[in-house]
């Protein structure tokens, strides 16, 4: 039995809290921190209803923008683990607070500064020695991508190949929203759109390379057929798990990341960028200082607006090539999740479900002492100190079954990207 503190109860946090409540023998006391009591009361009511009143969340309305405030709350609650499902802007603040209070830490996205575009694990990795000295673990990027995709790569490295040479991460959302939602990102629009307007990067032959931007008139794109999700337009973007995977895959020659976007989504994204609505610098409007992307976030639909009618599936996985016993080998490791099923279980969608359930899986295994027992320092999920098979076996039991399919060769669309 363990006491945990959860930061955030949006689409991801709410799903995660519903899943944690299914295991009261592990998560025996759950404290939830969010900015508004309204959001906290809503998720508490839903969790209580789905557990027939057996699980009651402890609510902490607060905004922990300073490490000393966060540390003070940690000392008051004294949890065994802090799970961060809030903004990645707060990662360093919460990690510092965990060091001060002696609490283990998990997040799902790497740190970025609110006042500038871009993201990187580097400042979090720089805290490694401090976490080791404190005999604490900070587990970074424990969602799906990053998170499970990293573990898929580790599983290939440790169990399926002698040497892994290429990794192509493919994130497909073939879900369909109500037609009235013309443009509705699936998670926090601010974080989502900041990511998508960045230059496209990939790693090949020992160095990072760039290939334009997703918002260009002709981005790198192709059609790919996804299991259970069908043929979808797939675009190349830069994503954070590549930054850590190049450090943990010793024979890697190339890694790329792809995500599905329809033409309508790309058209909206270009227009919003061109008219300045994705801007992060404040502008003056009628005596007020307004940050355009935050205004856009307030205007766009939220998960609560479309989750109930969301249908279709996601398919996220990795096409991995290398050698085994001296012979070329290619596998496709992937997971399929259904939006409707995710909603019926947790009130969220498949995007929130695939992000939250891996975090809960990692937390459960850590608290039970079955995964990474005694590991300290700042780690990513593919780190060799963690047994990828143990995690993936538990992930399937937690609601995200996965498939390994051996292929004859790397699929043609991935061979002919450029």
Secondary structure, 3 states (H helix, E strand, C coil): CEEEEEECCCHHHHHHHHHHHHHCCCEEEEEEEECCHHHHHHHHHHHHHHCCCCCCCEEEECCCCCHHHHHHHHHHHCCCEEEECCCHHHHHHHHHHHHHHCCEEEECCCCCCCCCCCCCCHHHHCCHHHHHHCCCEEEECCECCCEHHHHHHHHHHHHHCCEEEEEEEEEEECCECCCCCCCCCCCCHHHHHHHHCCEEEEEECCEEEEEEECCCCCCCEEEEEECCCEEEEEEEECCCHHHHHHHHCCCCCEEEEEEECCHHHHHHHHHHHHCCCCCCCEEEECCEEEEHHHHHHHHCCCHHHHHHHCECEEEEEEEEEEEECCEEEEEEEEEEEEHHHHHHHHCCCHHHHHHHHHHHHHHHHHHHCCCCCCCCEEEECCCCCCCHHHHHHHHHHCCCCEEEEEECCCCHHHHCCC
